[in-house]
Each structure stands twice: as C-alpha cells, then as structure tokens.
Amino acid sequence: MSTARAERLVNLVLALLSTRQYLTAERIRGIVPGYADAASDDAFFRTFERDKTELRELGIPLETGRNSAFDAIEGYRIARRDYELGEIDLAPDEAAAVALASRLWDSPELTGQAQGALVKLRAAGLEVDDQAPTV
C-alpha cells in the first residue's frame, strides 16, 4: 500500500471517529486530505468505495445512516463504542514488548513522525495528553 493511500485511510478513520453526525461522501471529500485532488467525481467515488471496502476488510465498523429523517443522502461514521479497544491484560513478555515499542517511539529517529501523528490526531479533534507518562 502506498504511503498516500495509507495516510488517506488513517485520515478517513480519524474524520469518521471524530464526529457523532453522519458525514456525506461530499463532506468527506472536502475534509479528508487525499480526496479533494481527485481528477473527477467518478475518480473520487471509485477511490472512496475502495477505501470503505478496505476499512471494512480491516474490521473497522463503518456505519451508514442519516442525521435526520429529512436527509436525502446517507452518510458515514464510526461509533467509538464499536471501535475502541476493551480492557487489555498483557502477559509479562507482552508488557515488555510494549515498553520497548514505547521507548522506540520516543527515540530521535521517530520523533518527527510521532509529532506528525500527534498533529493529525489534534487536527481531527481528538484530545492528546502531552503529559501522559511513558511505560
């Protein structure tokens, strides 16, 4: 998968997670980076359909619906309750692997990428705790 496609999919998930309202395809096209530069409406809709299929294949629960009975066009969202992880109980070796990953995340080699990820999370309206302790 190309970096641009992976980034578009992550941005789509963040947009759909950050709203309680259903977002129409046109609204998504306007707010999710990677869709606005589609060559035509048909190209956008083909790309969007492929992306929805891929997210569903990855197990991401896309909901479709309307915000009111008067809306003519269906929209999309991801309900947090269906997407969030449950409680995690790690074995000691698993906890050690997570701790190692956390240290790598804070390494100078990944600092720029980590900061970019945090910027995207904030841009999507998600709260990011900068003071959260590391493992």
MIMI-67249 format. One line per field, with one value per atom (N, C-alpha, C): atom name; residue in one letter; x, y, z; chain. Coordinates in nm, 2 decimals, padded with zeros to 4 digits, always signed. Example, Ala and Ser with C-alpha at 12.3 -4.5 7.8 and 13.67 -1.06 7.14 Angstrom:
BEGIN
site: [N / CA / C / N / CA / C]
code: [A / A / A / S / S / S]
px: [+01.32 / +01.23 / +01.32 / +01.28 / +01.37 / +01.29]
py: [-00.57 / -00.45 / -00.33 / -00.22 / -00.11 / +00.00]
pz: [+00.78 / +00.78 / +00.78 / +00.71 / +00.71 / +00.79]
unit: [A / A / A / A / A / A]
This chain:
BEGIN
site: [N / CA / C / N / CA / C / N / CA / C / N / CA / C / N / CA / C / N / CA / C / N / CA / C / N / CA / C / N / CA / C / N / CA / C / N / CA / C / N / CA / C / N / CA / C / N / CA / C / N / CA / C / N / CA / C / N / CA / C / N / CA / C / N / CA / C / N / CA / C / N / CA / C / N / CA / C / N / CA / C / N / CA / C / N / CA / C / N / CA / C / N / CA / C / N / CA / C / N / CA / C / N / CA / C / N / CA / C / N / CA / C / N / CA / C / N / CA / C / N / CA / C / N / CA / C / N / CA / C / N / CA / C / N / CA / C / N / CA / C / N / CA / C / N / CA / C / N / CA / C / N / CA / C / N / CA / C / N / CA / C / N / CA / C / N / CA / C / N / CA / C / N / CA / C / N / CA / C / N / CA / C / N / CA / C / N / CA / C / N / CA / C / N / CA / C / N / CA / C / N / CA / C / N / CA / C / N / CA / C / N / CA / C / N / CA / C / N / CA / C / N / CA / C / N / CA / C / N / CA / C / N / CA / C / N / CA / C / N / CA / C / N / CA / C / N / CA / C / N / CA / C / N / CA / C / N / CA / C / N / CA / C / N / CA / C / N / CA / C / N / CA / C / N / CA / C / N / CA / C / N / CA / C / N / CA / C / N / CA / C / N / CA / C / N / CA / C / N / CA / C / N / CA / C / N / CA / C / N / CA / C / N / CA / C / N / CA / C / N / CA / C / N / CA / C / N / CA / C / N / CA / C / N / CA / C / N / CA / C / N / CA / C / N / CA / C / N / CA / C / N / CA / C / N / CA / C / N / CA / C / N / CA / C / N / CA / C / N / CA / C / N / CA / C / N / CA / C / N / CA / C / N / CA / C / N / CA / C / N / CA / C / N / CA / C / N / CA / C / N / CA / C / N / CA / C / N / CA / C / N / CA / C / N / CA / C / N / CA / C / N / CA / C / N / CA / C / N / CA / C / N / CA / C / N / CA / C / N / CA / C / N / CA / C / N / CA / C / N / CA / C / N / CA / C / N / CA / C / N / CA / C / N / CA / C / N / CA / C / N / CA / C]
code: [M / M / M / S / S / S / T / T / T / A / A / A / R / R / R / A / A / A / E / E / E / R / R / R / L / L / L / V / V / V / N / N / N / L / L / L / V / V / V / L / L / L / A / A / A / L / L / L / L / L / L / S / S / S / T / T / T / R / R / R / Q / Q / Q / Y / Y / Y / L / L / L / T / T / T / A / A / A / E / E / E / R / R / R / I / I / I / R / R / R / G / G / G / I / I / I / V / V / V / P / P / P / G / G / G / Y / Y / Y / A / A / A / D / D / D / A / A / A / A / A / A / S / S / S / D / D / D / D / D / D / A / A / A / F / F / F / F / F / F / R / R / R / T / T / T / F / F / F / E / E / E / R / R / R / D / D / D / K / K / K / T / T / T / E / E / E / L / L / L / R / R / R / E / E / E / L / L / L / G / G / G / I / I / I / P / P / P / L / L / L / E / E / E / T / T / T / G / G / G / R / R / R / N / N / N / S / S / S / A / A / A / F / F / F / D / D / D / A / A / A / I / I / I / E / E / E / G / G / G / Y / Y / Y / R / R / R / I / I / I / A / A / A / R / R / R / R / R / R / D / D / D / Y / Y / Y / E / E / E / L / L / L / G / G / G / E / E / E / I / I / I / D / D / D / L / L / L / A / A / A / P / P / P / D / D / D / E / E / E / A / A / A / A / A / A / A / A / A / V / V / V / A / A / A / L / L / L / A / A / A / S / S / S / R / R / R / L / L / L / W / W / W / D / D / D / S / S / S / P / P / P / E / E / E / L / L / L / T / T / T / G / G / G / Q / Q / Q / A / A / A / Q / Q / Q / G / G / G / A / A / A / L / L / L / V / V / V / K / K / K / L / L / L / R / R / R / A / A / A / A / A / A / G / G / G / L / L / L / E / E / E / V / V / V / D / D / D / D / D / D / Q / Q / Q / A / A / A / P / P / P / T / T / T / V / V / V]
px: [+00.09 / +00.00 / +00.09 / +00.05 / +00.13 / +00.12 / +00.22 / +00.21 / +00.09 / +00.06 / -00.05 / -00.18 / -00.20 / -00.32 / -00.33 / -00.23 / -00.23 / -00.27 / -00.21 / -00.24 / -00.38 / -00.43 / -00.57 / -00.67 / -00.64 / -00.72 / -00.72 / -00.60 / -00.59 / -00.67 / -00.66 / -00.73 / -00.88 / -00.92 / -01.07 / -01.12 / -01.04 / -01.08 / -01.09 / -00.99 / -00.99 / -01.12 / -01.15 / -01.26 / -01.39 / -01.40 / -01.53 / -01.54 / -01.43 / -01.43 / -01.46 / -01.43 / -01.43 / -01.57 / -01.67 / -01.80 / -01.91 / -02.02 / -02.13 / -02.23 / -02.22 / -02.30 / -02.25 / -02.35 / -02.31 / -02.25 / -02.14 / -02.07 / -02.10 / -02.16 / -02.18 / -02.05 / -02.06 / -01.94 / -01.88 / -01.96 / -01.92 / -01.85 / -01.90 / -01.84 / -01.70 / -01.70 / -01.57 / -01.47 / -01.52 / -01.43 / -01.37 / -01.44 / -01.39 / -01.30 / -01.31 / -01.24 / -01.12 / -01.13 / -01.02 / -00.92 / -00.79 / -00.68 / -00.67 / -00.65 / -00.63 / -00.75 / -00.86 / -00.98 / -01.01 / -00.97 / -01.00 / -00.93 / -00.82 / -00.74 / -00.78 / -00.89 / -00.94 / -00.96 / -00.93 / -00.94 / -01.08 / -01.18 / -01.32 / -01.40 / -01.53 / -01.63 / -01.62 / -01.62 / -01.61 / -01.49 / -01.37 / -01.25 / -01.26 / -01.32 / -01.34 / -01.42 / -01.54 / -01.63 / -01.57 / -01.49 / -01.42 / -01.32 / -01.24 / -01.14 / -01.21 / -01.32 / -01.39 / -01.45 / -01.51 / -01.56 / -01.45 / -01.34 / -01.23 / -01.18 / -01.18 / -01.13 / -01.23 / -01.36 / -01.46 / -01.45 / -01.43 / -01.42 / -01.30 / -01.18 / -01.06 / -01.08 / -01.14 / -01.16 / -01.25 / -01.35 / -01.44 / -01.36 / -01.28 / -01.20 / -01.10 / -01.06 / -00.97 / -01.04 / -01.18 / -01.26 / -01.30 / -01.29 / -01.33 / -01.48 / -01.56 / -01.71 / -01.77 / -01.77 / -01.84 / -01.99 / -02.05 / -02.19 / -02.24 / -02.35 / -02.42 / -02.55 / -02.59 / -02.72 / -02.75 / -02.86 / -02.89 / -02.90 / -02.87 / -02.87 / -03.02 / -03.11 / -03.25 / -03.33 / -03.46 / -03.55 / -03.56 / -03.52 / -03.54 / -03.41 / -03.30 / -03.18 / -03.20 / -03.17 / -03.19 / -03.07 / -02.95 / -02.83 / -02.78 / -02.74 / -02.68 / -02.53 / -02.49 / -02.36 / -02.29 / -02.17 / -02.09 / -02.03 / -02.00 / -01.93 / -01.88 / -01.80 / -01.75 / -01.79 / -01.87 / -01.91 / -01.79 / -01.75 / -01.64 / -01.66 / -01.78 / -01.81 / -01.79 / -01.80 / -01.77 / -01.63 / -01.55 / -01.41 / -01.31 / -01.34 / -01.24 / -01.20 / -01.08 / -01.03 / -01.09 / -01.12 / -01.16 / -01.04 / -01.06 / -00.95 / -00.85 / -00.72 / -00.61 / -00.54 / -00.52 / -00.45 / -00.33 / -00.21 / -00.09 / -00.01 / +00.05 / +00.14 / +00.27 / +00.36 / +00.48 / +00.57 / +00.58 / +00.66 / +00.59 / +00.46 / +00.39 / +00.41 / +00.40 / +00.42 / +00.56 / +00.66 / +00.80 / +00.81 / +00.74 / +00.74 / +00.68 / +00.57 / +00.50 / +00.60 / +00.66 / +00.76 / +00.87 / +00.92 / +01.03 / +00.98 / +00.86 / +00.80 / +00.78 / +00.74 / +00.73 / +00.86 / +00.97 / +01.10 / +01.14 / +01.11 / +01.15 / +01.07 / +00.94 / +00.86 / +00.92 / +00.98 / +01.04 / +01.18 / +01.23 / +01.37 / +01.38 / +01.50 / +01.51 / +01.48 / +01.50 / +01.47 / +01.32 / +01.23 / +01.09 / +01.02 / +01.09 / +01.03 / +00.95 / +01.01 / +00.93 / +00.81 / +00.81 / +00.69 / +00.59 / +00.64 / +00.55 / +00.48 / +00.55 / +00.49 / +00.39 / +00.42 / +00.33 / +00.20 / +00.21 / +00.09 / +00.01 / +00.07 / +00.00 / -00.07 / -00.01 / -00.07 / -00.20 / -00.19 / -00.31 / -00.42 / -00.38 / -00.49 / -00.55 / -00.47 / -00.53 / -00.62 / -00.57 / -00.65 / -00.78 / -00.79 / -00.91 / -01.00 / -00.96 / -01.04 / -01.02 / -00.93 / -00.90 / -00.82 / -00.85 / -00.76 / -00.64 / -00.52 / -00.40 / -00.33 / -00.30 / -00.24 / -00.09 / -00.03 / +00.11 / +00.19 / +00.12 / +00.19 / +00.17 / +00.11 / +00.09 / +00.23 / +00.23 / +00.36 / +00.39 / +00.52 / +00.56 / +00.58 / +00.58 / +00.60 / +00.75]
py: [-00.12 / +00.00 / +00.12 / +00.22 / +00.34 / +00.42 / +00.51 / +00.60 / +00.69 / +00.74 / +00.83 / +00.76 / +00.64 / +00.57 / +00.54 / +00.49 / +00.46 / +00.59 / +00.70 / +00.83 / +00.87 / +00.85 / +00.88 / +00.80 / +00.67 / +00.58 / +00.62 / +00.65 / +00.70 / +00.83 / +00.92 / +01.04 / +01.02 / +00.92 / +00.89 / +00.83 / +00.74 / +00.69 / +00.79 / +00.88 / +00.99 / +01.08 / +01.11 / +01.20 / +01.13 / +01.00 / +00.93 / +00.90 / +00.89 / +00.87 / +01.00 / +01.12 / +01.24 / +01.31 / +01.24 / +01.30 / +01.21 / +01.27 / +01.19 / +01.19 / +01.29 / +01.30 / +01.21 / +01.17 / +01.10 / +01.20 / +01.17 / +01.26 / +01.21 / +01.29 / +01.25 / +01.24 / +01.17 / +01.15 / +01.28 / +01.37 / +01.51 / +01.58 / +01.57 / +01.63 / +01.57 / +01.44 / +01.36 / +01.41 / +01.42 / +01.47 / +01.60 / +01.69 / +01.82 / +01.83 / +01.74 / +01.75 / +01.65 / +01.54 / +01.44 / +01.46 / +01.49 / +01.51 / +01.38 / +01.40 / +01.29 / +01.27 / +01.33 / +01.31 / +01.43 / +01.55 / +01.67 / +01.68 / +01.61 / +01.62 / +01.52 / +01.45 / +01.35 / +01.42 / +01.35 / +01.41 / +01.44 / +01.36 / +01.38 / +01.32 / +01.35 / +01.29 / +01.14 / +01.09 / +00.94 / +00.88 / +00.95 / +00.90 / +00.91 / +01.02 / +01.03 / +00.91 / +00.89 / +00.79 / +00.65 / +00.62 / +00.49 / +00.47 / +00.58 / +00.57 / +00.56 / +00.63 / +00.63 / +00.49 / +00.43 / +00.29 / +00.19 / +00.20 / +00.11 / +00.13 / +00.25 / +00.28 / +00.22 / +00.24 / +00.19 / +00.03 / -00.03 / -00.17 / -00.22 / -00.15 / -00.18 / -00.17 / -00.06 / -00.04 / -00.15 / -00.19 / -00.30 / -00.43 / -00.45 / -00.58 / -00.58 / -00.46 / -00.45 / -00.46 / -00.47 / -00.49 / -00.36 / -00.25 / -00.12 / -00.10 / -00.08 / -00.09 / +00.05 / +00.06 / +00.18 / +00.17 / +00.28 / +00.28 / +00.37 / +00.34 / +00.43 / +00.47 / +00.59 / +00.64 / +00.78 / +00.83 / +00.97 / +01.04 / +01.17 / +01.25 / +01.28 / +01.28 / +01.30 / +01.23 / +01.22 / +01.16 / +01.24 / +01.37 / +01.46 / +01.46 / +01.40 / +01.39 / +01.29 / +01.34 / +01.25 / +01.17 / +01.21 / +01.14 / +01.07 / +00.94 / +00.87 / +00.92 / +00.91 / +00.94 / +00.83 / +00.86 / +00.75 / +00.81 / +00.71 / +00.74 / +00.61 / +00.63 / +00.51 / +00.54 / +00.46 / +00.47 / +00.43 / +00.52 / +00.49 / +00.36 / +00.34 / +00.22 / +00.09 / +00.09 / -00.03 / -00.04 / +00.07 / +00.07 / +00.06 / +00.12 / +00.13 / -00.01 / -00.02 / -00.14 / -00.16 / -00.29 / -00.32 / -00.32 / -00.36 / -00.37 / -00.47 / -00.43 / -00.51 / -00.57 / -00.70 / -00.77 / -00.83 / -00.78 / -00.82 / -00.92 / -01.02 / -01.11 / -01.03 / -01.07 / -01.00 / -00.98 / -01.08 / -01.06 / -00.97 / -00.97 / -00.87 / -00.73 / -00.71 / -00.58 / -00.53 / -00.62 / -00.58 / -00.53 / -00.60 / -00.56 / -00.42 / -00.40 / -00.26 / -00.16 / -00.19 / -00.09 / -00.06 / -00.16 / -00.14 / -00.06 / -00.08 / +00.00 / +00.14 / +00.16 / +00.30 / +00.37 / +00.30 / +00.37 / +00.40 / +00.31 / +00.33 / +00.45 / +00.46 / +00.57 / +00.71 / +00.71 / +00.83 / +00.86 / +00.77 / +00.78 / +00.89 / +00.95 / +01.06 / +01.03 / +00.90 / +00.86 / +00.87 / +00.85 / +00.86 / +00.98 / +01.07 / +01.19 / +01.27 / +01.30 / +01.37 / +01.31 / +01.18 / +01.10 / +01.10 / +01.08 / +01.08 / +01.22 / +01.33 / +01.46 / +01.48 / +01.43 / +01.44 / +01.37 / +01.25 / +01.17 / +01.25 / +01.31 / +01.39 / +01.51 / +01.57 / +01.69 / +01.64 / +01.53 / +01.48 / +01.44 / +01.38 / +01.35 / +01.47 / +01.57 / +01.70 / +01.77 / +01.76 / +01.82 / +01.75 / +01.63 / +01.55 / +01.58 / +01.66 / +01.69 / +01.60 / +01.51 / +01.41 / +01.48 / +01.45 / +01.50 / +01.42 / +01.48 / +01.41 / +01.46 / +01.37 / +01.41 / +01.41 / +01.53 / +01.55 / +01.51 / +01.51 / +01.48 / +01.34 / +01.25 / +01.11 / +01.05 / +00.97 / +00.90 / +00.79 / +00.77 / +00.66 / +00.54 / +00.42 / +00.30 / +00.28]
pz: [+00.00 / +00.00 / +00.00 / -00.08 / -00.09 / +00.04 / +00.06 / +00.18 / +00.17 / +00.05 / +00.03 / +00.06 / +00.02 / +00.04 / +00.19 / +00.26 / +00.40 / +00.48 / +00.44 / +00.51 / +00.49 / +00.37 / +00.34 / +00.42 / +00.43 / +00.51 / +00.66 / +00.71 / +00.85 / +00.87 / +00.78 / +00.79 / +00.78 / +00.70 / +00.69 / +00.82 / +00.88 / +01.01 / +01.11 / +01.12 / +01.22 / +01.20 / +01.08 / +01.05 / +01.09 / +01.06 / +01.09 / +01.24 / +01.31 / +01.46 / +01.53 / +01.47 / +01.54 / +01.53 / +01.48 / +01.47 / +01.52 / +01.57 / +01.60 / +01.49 / +01.40 / +01.29 / +01.17 / +01.09 / +00.97 / +00.87 / +00.81 / +00.71 / +00.57 / +00.48 / +00.35 / +00.27 / +00.16 / +00.08 / +00.04 / +00.00 / -00.04 / +00.07 / +00.19 / +00.31 / +00.33 / +00.33 / +00.34 / +00.24 / +00.12 / +00.01 / +00.04 / +00.11 / +00.14 / +00.26 / +00.35 / +00.48 / +00.49 / +00.42 / +00.43 / +00.33 / +00.37 / +00.27 / +00.19 / +00.06 / -00.03 / -00.13 / -00.09 / -00.17 / -00.26 / -00.21 / -00.28 / -00.42 / -00.43 / -00.55 / -00.66 / -00.64 / -00.73 / -00.87 / -00.98 / -01.11 / -01.15 / -01.10 / -01.13 / -01.02 / -01.03 / -00.93 / -00.94 / -01.06 / -01.07 / -01.00 / -01.02 / -00.96 / -00.81 / -00.76 / -00.61 / -00.56 / -00.63 / -00.58 / -00.59 / -00.69 / -00.70 / -00.59 / -00.56 / -00.46 / -00.32 / -00.30 / -00.17 / -00.15 / -00.25 / -00.24 / -00.21 / -00.27 / -00.24 / -00.10 / -00.05 / +00.08 / +00.18 / +00.16 / +00.25 / +00.26 / +00.14 / +00.14 / +00.22 / +00.20 / +00.27 / +00.42 / +00.46 / +00.61 / +00.67 / +00.59 / +00.64 / +00.65 / +00.55 / +00.55 / +00.66 / +00.71 / +00.82 / +00.96 / +00.95 / +01.07 / +01.13 / +01.06 / +01.11 / +01.08 / +01.19 / +01.17 / +01.12 / +00.99 / +00.93 / +00.94 / +00.99 / +01.00 / +00.89 / +00.83 / +00.74 / +00.79 / +00.76 / +00.81 / +00.78 / +00.83 / +00.80 / +00.93 / +00.93 / +01.06 / +01.10 / +01.00 / +01.03 / +00.93 / +00.95 / +00.86 / +00.73 / +00.74 / +00.62 / +00.53 / +00.58 / +00.49 / +00.38 / +00.26 / +00.14 / +00.12 / +00.17 / +00.14 / +00.26 / +00.25 / +00.36 / +00.38 / +00.51 / +00.54 / +00.62 / +00.67 / +00.73 / +00.86 / +00.95 / +01.07 / +01.13 / +01.23 / +01.31 / +01.45 / +01.51 / +01.65 / +01.74 / +01.83 / +01.92 / +02.00 / +02.04 / +02.12 / +02.05 / +01.92 / +01.83 / +01.79 / +01.81 / +01.76 / +01.86 / +01.98 / +02.09 / +02.14 / +02.18 / +02.24 / +02.38 / +02.42 / +02.55 / +02.64 / +02.77 / +02.86 / +02.81 / +02.83 / +02.78 / +02.90 / +02.90 / +03.01 / +02.94 / +02.97 / +02.90 / +02.99 / +02.93 / +02.99 / +03.01 / +03.10 / +03.13 / +03.00 / +02.92 / +02.79 / +02.70 / +02.69 / +02.61 / +02.66 / +02.79 / +02.85 / +02.82 / +02.82 / +02.79 / +02.65 / +02.56 / +02.41 / +02.40 / +02.47 / +02.46 / +02.52 / +02.63 / +02.68 / +02.59 / +02.52 / +02.42 / +02.30 / +02.26 / +02.15 / +02.19 / +02.32 / +02.37 / +02.37 / +02.41 / +02.41 / +02.27 / +02.17 / +02.03 / +01.98 / +02.02 / +01.98 / +02.02 / +02.14 / +02.19 / +02.13 / +02.05 / +02.00 / +01.90 / +01.88 / +01.79 / +01.65 / +01.61 / +01.47 / +01.44 / +01.54 / +01.52 / +01.57 / +01.63 / +01.69 / +01.59 / +01.47 / +01.37 / +01.33 / +01.31 / +01.27 / +01.38 / +01.51 / +01.62 / +01.63 / +01.62 / +01.62 / +01.51 / +01.39 / +01.28 / +01.31 / +01.38 / +01.41 / +01.52 / +01.61 / +01.72 / +01.65 / +01.56 / +01.49 / +01.42 / +01.36 / +01.29 / +01.38 / +01.50 / +01.60 / +01.65 / +01.68 / +01.73 / +01.62 / +01.49 / +01.38 / +01.37 / +01.40 / +01.39 / +01.51 / +01.61 / +01.72 / +01.84 / +01.83 / +01.94 / +02.05 / +02.17 / +02.28 / +02.29 / +02.30 / +02.31 / +02.44 / +02.53 / +02.66 / +02.64 / +02.63 / +02.61 / +02.74 / +02.85 / +02.98 / +03.02 / +02.94 / +02.97 / +03.00 / +03.10 / +03.13 / +03.03 / +03.01 / +02.92 / +03.00 / +02.94 / +03.00 / +03.03]
unit: [A / A / A / A / A / A / A / A / A / A / A / A / A / A / A / A / A / A / A / A / A / A / A / A / A / A / A / A / A / A / A / A / A / A / A / A / A / A / A / A / A / A / A / A / A / A / A / A / A / A / A / A / A / A / A / A / A / A / A / A / A / A / A / A / A / A / A / A / A / A / A / A / A / A / A / A / A / A / A / A / A / A / A / A / A / A / A / A / A / A / A / A / A / A / A / A / A / A / A / A / A / A / A / A / A / A / A / A / A / A / A / A / A / A / A / A / A / A / A / A / A / A / A / A / A / A / A / A / A / A / A / A / A / A / A / A / A / A / A / A / A / A / A / A / A / A / A / A / A / A / A / A / A / A / A / A / A / A / A / A / A / A / A / A / A / A / A / A / A / A / A / A / A / A / A / A / A / A / A / A / A / A / A / A / A / A / A / A / A / A / A / A / A / A / A / A / A / A / A / A / A / A / A / A / A / A / A / A / A / A / A / A / A / A / A / A / A / A / A / A / A / A / A / A / A / A / A / A / A / A / A / A / A / A / A / A / A / A / A / A / A / A / A / A / A / A / A / A / A / A / A / A / A / A / A / A / A / A / A / A / A / A / A / A / A / A / A / A / A / A / A / A / A / A / A / A / A / A / A / A / A / A / A / A / A / A / A / A / A / A / A / A / A / A / A / A / A / A / A / A / A / A / A / A / A / A / A / A / A / A / A / A / A / A / A / A / A / A / A / A / A / A / A / A / A / A / A / A / A / A / A / A / A / A / A / A / A / A / A / A / A / A / A / A / A / A / A / A / A / A / A / A / A / A / A / A / A / A / A / A / A / A / A / A / A / A / A / A / A / A / A / A / A / A / A / A / A / A / A / A / A / A / A / A / A / A / A / A / A / A / A / A / A / A / A / A / A / A / A / A / A / A / A / A / A]
